[in-house]
Amino acid sequence: MNLISTLLIPLIVLIILSYGLKKKINIYDVFLDGAKDGIVMTFKLAPAVVAMVFAINIFIRSEFIYFILGFLKDFLNILSVPLEVVPMALVRPISGTAALAILNEILTVYGPDSYTGLLASTMQGCTDTTIYVLALYFGSINITKTRYALGVGLCADLAGIIASILIVRFLFL
């Protein structure tokens, strides 16, 4: 298996080069055009990525999450949802990296086999970085009217959160 993974990328490159030579394509010029397009795309995406990182940092550093948790504490206890996973659930649609950092903290403090660790891990796998994906992909092709994409994506995240709570509760509690 290690040999296959080592040879796979060079093999793909050789297949592409062979195909280009067979079709009599100037491979180097096409490669340079692709590299130029990549740089242009990077500069188009940069403002959306910087804005998203800035917004995430403001959201996390403002401790708004902990303000919300004060109101939800009794409700979450009824559902057997540890308070520690709520910040991850709120941050996950915005930033996968921030949610991963929160997951890492949960796993370090409570352990991967604890109920909290299992719930946080399952929640990480059942949700997506919806707002980040919309900002990045829609921003890269200049779509400003996302229509129903945000609502559908956030509903899918909510369904993933509910499913992870139910699955972990029924399997591990």
Rosetta constraint file for C-alpha pairs under 8 A:
AtomPair CA 1 CA 5 HARMONIC 6.37 0.50
AtomPair CA 2 CA 6 HARMONIC 6.17 0.50
AtomPair CA 3 CA 7 HARMONIC 6.20 0.50
AtomPair CA 4 CA 8 HARMONIC 5.83 0.50
AtomPair CA 5 CA 9 HARMONIC 7.66 0.50
AtomPair CA 7 CA 11 HARMONIC 6.01 0.50
AtomPair CA 8 CA 12 HARMONIC 6.23 0.50
AtomPair CA 9 CA 13 HARMONIC 6.25 0.50
AtomPair CA 10 CA 14 HARMONIC 6.15 0.50
AtomPair CA 11 CA 15 HARMONIC 6.20 0.50
AtomPair CA 12 CA 16 HARMONIC 6.26 0.50
AtomPair CA 13 CA 17 HARMONIC 6.13 0.50
AtomPair CA 14 CA 18 HARMONIC 5.96 0.50
AtomPair CA 15 CA 19 HARMONIC 6.08 0.50
AtomPair CA 16 CA 20 HARMONIC 6.14 0.50
AtomPair CA 17 CA 21 HARMONIC 6.13 0.50
AtomPair CA 17 CA 27 HARMONIC 7.22 0.50
AtomPair CA 18 CA 22 HARMONIC 6.04 0.50
AtomPair CA 19 CA 23 HARMONIC 6.19 0.50
AtomPair CA 20 CA 24 HARMONIC 6.00 0.50
AtomPair CA 20 CA 25 HARMONIC 5.12 0.50
AtomPair CA 20 CA 26 HARMONIC 7.39 0.50
AtomPair CA 20 CA 27 HARMONIC 6.19 0.50
AtomPair CA 21 CA 25 HARMONIC 6.02 0.50
AtomPair CA 21 CA 26 HARMONIC 7.80 0.50
AtomPair CA 21 CA 27 HARMONIC 7.55 0.50
AtomPair CA 25 CA 30 HARMONIC 7.93 0.50
AtomPair CA 26 CA 30 HARMONIC 6.37 0.50
AtomPair CA 27 CA 31 HARMONIC 6.03 0.50
AtomPair CA 28 CA 32 HARMONIC 6.21 0.50
AtomPair CA 29 CA 33 HARMONIC 6.17 0.50
AtomPair CA 30 CA 34 HARMONIC 6.22 0.50
AtomPair CA 31 CA 35 HARMONIC 6.20 0.50
AtomPair CA 32 CA 36 HARMONIC 6.13 0.50
AtomPair CA 33 CA 37 HARMONIC 6.19 0.50
AtomPair CA 34 CA 38 HARMONIC 6.10 0.50
AtomPair CA 35 CA 39 HARMONIC 6.33 0.50
AtomPair CA 36 CA 40 HARMONIC 6.27 0.50
AtomPair CA 37 CA 41 HARMONIC 6.05 0.50
AtomPair CA 38 CA 42 HARMONIC 6.13 0.50
AtomPair CA 39 CA 43 HARMONIC 6.40 0.50
AtomPair CA 40 CA 44 HARMONIC 6.29 0.50
AtomPair CA 41 CA 45 HARMONIC 6.12 0.50
AtomPair CA 41 CA 140 HARMONIC 6.94 0.50
AtomPair CA 42 CA 46 HARMONIC 6.01 0.50
AtomPair CA 43 CA 47 HARMONIC 7.64 0.50
AtomPair CA 44 CA 139 HARMONIC 7.84 0.50
AtomPair CA 44 CA 140 HARMONIC 6.19 0.50
AtomPair CA 45 CA 49 HARMONIC 6.25 0.50
AtomPair CA 45 CA 136 HARMONIC 6.57 0.50
AtomPair CA 45 CA 139 HARMONIC 6.64 0.50
AtomPair CA 45 CA 140 HARMONIC 5.51 0.50
AtomPair CA 46 CA 50 HARMONIC 6.01 0.50
AtomPair CA 47 CA 51 HARMONIC 6.00 0.50
AtomPair CA 48 CA 52 HARMONIC 6.12 0.50
AtomPair CA 48 CA 135 HARMONIC 6.21 0.50
AtomPair CA 48 CA 136 HARMONIC 6.33 0.50
AtomPair CA 48 CA 139 HARMONIC 6.54 0.50
AtomPair CA 49 CA 53 HARMONIC 6.18 0.50
AtomPair CA 49 CA 135 HARMONIC 7.67 0.50
AtomPair CA 49 CA 136 HARMONIC 6.74 0.50
AtomPair CA 50 CA 54 HARMONIC 6.09 0.50
AtomPair CA 51 CA 55 HARMONIC 6.11 0.50
AtomPair CA 52 CA 56 HARMONIC 6.11 0.50
AtomPair CA 52 CA 94 HARMONIC 7.90 0.50
AtomPair CA 52 CA 132 HARMONIC 7.01 0.50
AtomPair CA 52 CA 135 HARMONIC 7.70 0.50
AtomPair CA 53 CA 57 HARMONIC 6.20 0.50
AtomPair CA 54 CA 58 HARMONIC 6.30 0.50
AtomPair CA 55 CA 59 HARMONIC 6.15 0.50
AtomPair CA 56 CA 60 HARMONIC 6.11 0.50
AtomPair CA 56 CA 94 HARMONIC 6.94 0.50
AtomPair CA 56 CA 95 HARMONIC 7.07 0.50
AtomPair CA 57 CA 61 HARMONIC 5.86 0.50
AtomPair CA 58 CA 62 HARMONIC 5.85 0.50
AtomPair CA 59 CA 63 HARMONIC 7.11 0.50
AtomPair CA 59 CA 64 HARMONIC 6.77 0.50
AtomPair CA 59 CA 65 HARMONIC 7.99 0.50
AtomPair CA 60 CA 64 HARMONIC 7.30 0.50
AtomPair CA 60 CA 65 HARMONIC 7.44 0.50
AtomPair CA 63 CA 67 HARMONIC 6.77 0.50
AtomPair CA 64 CA 68 HARMONIC 6.47 0.50
AtomPair CA 65 CA 69 HARMONIC 6.30 0.50
AtomPair CA 65 CA 87 HARMONIC 6.09 0.50
AtomPair CA 65 CA 90 HARMONIC 7.79 0.50
AtomPair CA 66 CA 70 HARMONIC 6.58 0.50
AtomPair CA 66 CA 87 HARMONIC 7.89 0.50
AtomPair CA 67 CA 71 HARMONIC 7.46 0.50
AtomPair CA 68 CA 72 HARMONIC 6.59 0.50
AtomPair CA 69 CA 73 HARMONIC 5.89 0.50
AtomPair CA 69 CA 83 HARMONIC 7.10 0.50
AtomPair CA 69 CA 86 HARMONIC 7.71 0.50
AtomPair CA 72 CA 76 HARMONIC 6.01 0.50
AtomPair CA 73 CA 77 HARMONIC 6.26 0.50
AtomPair CA 73 CA 83 HARMONIC 7.04 0.50
AtomPair CA 74 CA 78 HARMONIC 6.52 0.50
AtomPair CA 75 CA 79 HARMONIC 6.62 0.50
AtomPair CA 76 CA 80 HARMONIC 6.07 0.50
AtomPair CA 76 CA 81 HARMONIC 5.12 0.50
AtomPair CA 76 CA 82 HARMONIC 6.97 0.50
AtomPair CA 76 CA 83 HARMONIC 7.16 0.50
AtomPair CA 77 CA 81 HARMONIC 6.01 0.50
AtomPair CA 77 CA 82 HARMONIC 7.17 0.50
AtomPair CA 80 CA 169 HARMONIC 7.68 0.50
AtomPair CA 81 CA 85 HARMONIC 7.49 0.50
AtomPair CA 81 CA 165 HARMONIC 7.32 0.50
AtomPair CA 82 CA 86 HARMONIC 7.44 0.50
AtomPair CA 82 CA 116 HARMONIC 6.31 0.50
AtomPair CA 83 CA 87 HARMONIC 7.85 0.50
AtomPair CA 84 CA 88 HARMONIC 7.72 0.50
AtomPair CA 84 CA 106 HARMONIC 7.14 0.50
AtomPair CA 84 CA 116 HARMONIC 7.60 0.50
AtomPair CA 85 CA 89 HARMONIC 6.30 0.50
AtomPair CA 85 CA 103 HARMONIC 7.95 0.50
AtomPair CA 85 CA 106 HARMONIC 7.80 0.50
AtomPair CA 85 CA 116 HARMONIC 7.16 0.50
AtomPair CA 85 CA 119 HARMONIC 7.56 0.50
AtomPair CA 85 CA 120 HARMONIC 5.73 0.50
AtomPair CA 86 CA 90 HARMONIC 6.19 0.50
AtomPair CA 87 CA 91 HARMONIC 6.04 0.50
AtomPair CA 87 CA 102 HARMONIC 7.63 0.50
AtomPair CA 88 CA 92 HARMONIC 5.72 0.50
AtomPair CA 88 CA 98 HARMONIC 7.88 0.50
AtomPair CA 88 CA 99 HARMONIC 5.01 0.50
AtomPair CA 88 CA 100 HARMONIC 7.97 0.50
AtomPair CA 88 CA 102 HARMONIC 5.93 0.50
AtomPair CA 88 CA 103 HARMONIC 6.95 0.50
AtomPair CA 88 CA 120 HARMONIC 7.59 0.50
AtomPair CA 89 CA 93 HARMONIC 7.66 0.50
AtomPair CA 89 CA 99 HARMONIC 7.63 0.50
AtomPair CA 89 CA 123 HARMONIC 7.24 0.50
AtomPair CA 89 CA 161 HARMONIC 7.16 0.50
AtomPair CA 90 CA 94 HARMONIC 7.93 0.50
AtomPair CA 91 CA 95 HARMONIC 6.03 0.50
AtomPair CA 91 CA 96 HARMONIC 7.79 0.50
AtomPair CA 91 CA 98 HARMONIC 6.78 0.50
AtomPair CA 91 CA 99 HARMONIC 5.81 0.50
AtomPair CA 92 CA 96 HARMONIC 5.50 0.50
AtomPair CA 92 CA 98 HARMONIC 7.27 0.50
AtomPair CA 92 CA 99 HARMONIC 5.06 0.50
AtomPair CA 92 CA 124 HARMONIC 7.49 0.50
AtomPair CA 92 CA 127 HARMONIC 7.15 0.50
AtomPair CA 92 CA 128 HARMONIC 6.66 0.50
AtomPair CA 92 CA 129 HARMONIC 5.70 0.50
AtomPair CA 93 CA 127 HARMONIC 7.37 0.50
AtomPair CA 93 CA 128 HARMONIC 5.82 0.50
AtomPair CA 93 CA 129 HARMONIC 4.03 0.50
AtomPair CA 93 CA 130 HARMONIC 4.81 0.50
AtomPair CA 93 CA 131 HARMONIC 5.64 0.50
AtomPair CA 93 CA 132 HARMONIC 7.05 0.50
AtomPair CA 93 CA 154 HARMONIC 7.37 0.50
AtomPair CA 93 CA 157 HARMONIC 7.19 0.50
AtomPair CA 94 CA 129 HARMONIC 5.49 0.50
AtomPair CA 94 CA 130 HARMONIC 6.56 0.50
AtomPair CA 94 CA 131 HARMONIC 5.14 0.50
AtomPair CA 94 CA 132 HARMONIC 5.43 0.50
AtomPair CA 95 CA 99 HARMONIC 6.25 0.50
AtomPair CA 95 CA 129 HARMONIC 5.76 0.50
AtomPair CA 95 CA 131 HARMONIC 7.95 0.50
AtomPair CA 95 CA 132 HARMONIC 6.35 0.50
AtomPair CA 96 CA 100 HARMONIC 5.97 0.50
AtomPair CA 96 CA 128 HARMONIC 7.55 0.50
AtomPair CA 96 CA 129 HARMONIC 5.73 0.50
AtomPair CA 97 CA 101 HARMONIC 6.21 0.50
AtomPair CA 98 CA 102 HARMONIC 6.35 0.50
AtomPair CA 99 CA 103 HARMONIC 6.09 0.50
AtomPair CA 99 CA 124 HARMONIC 7.56 0.50
AtomPair CA 100 CA 104 HARMONIC 6.03 0.50
AtomPair CA 100 CA 124 HARMONIC 7.72 0.50
AtomPair CA 101 CA 105 HARMONIC 6.31 0.50
AtomPair CA 102 CA 106 HARMONIC 6.24 0.50
AtomPair CA 103 CA 107 HARMONIC 6.12 0.50
AtomPair CA 103 CA 117 HARMONIC 7.82 0.50
AtomPair CA 103 CA 120 HARMONIC 6.26 0.50
AtomPair CA 103 CA 121 HARMONIC 7.01 0.50
AtomPair CA 103 CA 124 HARMONIC 7.82 0.50
AtomPair CA 104 CA 108 HARMONIC 6.05 0.50
AtomPair CA 105 CA 109 HARMONIC 6.13 0.50
AtomPair CA 106 CA 110 HARMONIC 5.75 0.50
AtomPair CA 106 CA 111 HARMONIC 7.16 0.50
AtomPair CA 106 CA 116 HARMONIC 7.33 0.50
AtomPair CA 106 CA 117 HARMONIC 6.19 0.50
AtomPair CA 106 CA 120 HARMONIC 7.54 0.50
AtomPair CA 107 CA 111 HARMONIC 4.48 0.50
AtomPair CA 107 CA 112 HARMONIC 5.13 0.50
AtomPair CA 107 CA 117 HARMONIC 5.41 0.50
AtomPair CA 108 CA 112 HARMONIC 7.85 0.50
AtomPair CA 110 CA 114 HARMONIC 6.11 0.50
AtomPair CA 110 CA 116 HARMONIC 6.78 0.50
AtomPair CA 110 CA 117 HARMONIC 6.30 0.50
AtomPair CA 111 CA 117 HARMONIC 5.91 0.50
AtomPair CA 112 CA 117 HARMONIC 4.68 0.50
AtomPair CA 112 CA 118 HARMONIC 6.17 0.50
AtomPair CA 113 CA 117 HARMONIC 6.07 0.50
AtomPair CA 113 CA 118 HARMONIC 6.11 0.50
AtomPair CA 114 CA 118 HARMONIC 6.06 0.50
AtomPair CA 115 CA 119 HARMONIC 6.03 0.50
AtomPair CA 115 CA 168 HARMONIC 7.72 0.50
AtomPair CA 115 CA 172 HARMONIC 6.89 0.50
AtomPair CA 115 CA 173 HARMONIC 7.20 0.50
AtomPair CA 116 CA 120 HARMONIC 6.05 0.50
AtomPair CA 117 CA 121 HARMONIC 6.03 0.50
AtomPair CA 118 CA 122 HARMONIC 6.05 0.50
AtomPair CA 118 CA 168 HARMONIC 6.93 0.50
AtomPair CA 119 CA 123 HARMONIC 5.97 0.50
AtomPair CA 119 CA 164 HARMONIC 6.63 0.50
AtomPair CA 119 CA 165 HARMONIC 6.56 0.50
AtomPair CA 119 CA 168 HARMONIC 5.89 0.50
AtomPair CA 120 CA 124 HARMONIC 6.11 0.50
AtomPair CA 121 CA 125 HARMONIC 6.48 0.50
AtomPair CA 122 CA 126 HARMONIC 6.12 0.50
AtomPair CA 122 CA 164 HARMONIC 5.62 0.50
AtomPair CA 122 CA 168 HARMONIC 7.53 0.50
AtomPair CA 123 CA 127 HARMONIC 6.23 0.50
AtomPair CA 123 CA 160 HARMONIC 6.91 0.50
AtomPair CA 123 CA 161 HARMONIC 5.73 0.50
AtomPair CA 123 CA 164 HARMONIC 5.33 0.50
AtomPair CA 123 CA 165 HARMONIC 7.61 0.50
AtomPair CA 124 CA 128 HARMONIC 7.75 0.50
AtomPair CA 126 CA 157 HARMONIC 7.42 0.50
AtomPair CA 126 CA 160 HARMONIC 4.68 0.50
AtomPair CA 126 CA 161 HARMONIC 6.63 0.50
AtomPair CA 126 CA 163 HARMONIC 7.66 0.50
AtomPair CA 126 CA 164 HARMONIC 6.53 0.50
AtomPair CA 127 CA 156 HARMONIC 7.48 0.50
AtomPair CA 127 CA 157 HARMONIC 4.92 0.50
AtomPair CA 127 CA 158 HARMONIC 7.86 0.50
AtomPair CA 127 CA 160 HARMONIC 5.31 0.50
AtomPair CA 127 CA 161 HARMONIC 6.74 0.50
AtomPair CA 128 CA 157 HARMONIC 6.43 0.50
AtomPair CA 129 CA 133 HARMONIC 6.05 0.50
AtomPair CA 130 CA 134 HARMONIC 6.15 0.50
AtomPair CA 130 CA 150 HARMONIC 7.26 0.50
AtomPair CA 130 CA 153 HARMONIC 5.71 0.50
AtomPair CA 130 CA 154 HARMONIC 6.68 0.50
AtomPair CA 130 CA 157 HARMONIC 7.73 0.50
AtomPair CA 131 CA 135 HARMONIC 6.05 0.50
AtomPair CA 131 CA 150 HARMONIC 7.08 0.50
AtomPair CA 132 CA 136 HARMONIC 5.98 0.50
AtomPair CA 133 CA 137 HARMONIC 5.82 0.50
AtomPair CA 133 CA 138 HARMONIC 7.82 0.50
AtomPair CA 134 CA 138 HARMONIC 5.37 0.50
AtomPair CA 134 CA 139 HARMONIC 7.38 0.50
AtomPair CA 134 CA 146 HARMONIC 7.98 0.50
AtomPair CA 134 CA 149 HARMONIC 7.79 0.50
AtomPair CA 134 CA 150 HARMONIC 7.35 0.50
AtomPair CA 135 CA 139 HARMONIC 5.35 0.50
AtomPair CA 136 CA 140 HARMONIC 5.99 0.50
AtomPair CA 137 CA 141 HARMONIC 6.74 0.50
AtomPair CA 138 CA 142 HARMONIC 6.01 0.50
AtomPair CA 138 CA 143 HARMONIC 4.97 0.50
AtomPair CA 138 CA 144 HARMONIC 7.17 0.50
AtomPair CA 138 CA 146 HARMONIC 7.60 0.50
AtomPair CA 139 CA 143 HARMONIC 6.02 0.50
AtomPair CA 139 CA 144 HARMONIC 7.37 0.50
AtomPair CA 146 CA 150 HARMONIC 6.89 0.50
AtomPair CA 148 CA 152 HARMONIC 6.04 0.50
AtomPair CA 149 CA 153 HARMONIC 5.92 0.50
AtomPair CA 150 CA 154 HARMONIC 6.07 0.50
AtomPair CA 151 CA 155 HARMONIC 6.06 0.50
AtomPair CA 152 CA 156 HARMONIC 6.14 0.50
AtomPair CA 153 CA 157 HARMONIC 6.26 0.50
AtomPair CA 154 CA 158 HARMONIC 6.14 0.50
AtomPair CA 155 CA 159 HARMONIC 6.11 0.50
AtomPair CA 156 CA 160 HARMONIC 6.13 0.50
AtomPair CA 157 CA 161 HARMONIC 6.18 0.50
AtomPair CA 158 CA 162 HARMONIC 6.15 0.50
AtomPair CA 159 CA 163 HARMONIC 5.94 0.50
AtomPair CA 160 CA 164 HARMONIC 6.00 0.50
AtomPair CA 161 CA 165 HARMONIC 6.24 0.50
AtomPair CA 162 CA 166 HARMONIC 6.20 0.50
AtomPair CA 163 CA 167 HARMONIC 5.92 0.50
AtomPair CA 164 CA 168 HARMONIC 5.97 0.50
AtomPair CA 165 CA 169 HARMONIC 5.84 0.50
AtomPair CA 166 CA 170 HARMONIC 6.01 0.50
AtomPair CA 167 CA 171 HARMONIC 5.98 0.50
AtomPair CA 168 CA 172 HARMONIC 5.44 0.50
AtomPair CA 168 CA 173 HARMONIC 7.07 0.50
AtomPair CA 169 CA 173 HARMONIC 5.00 0.50
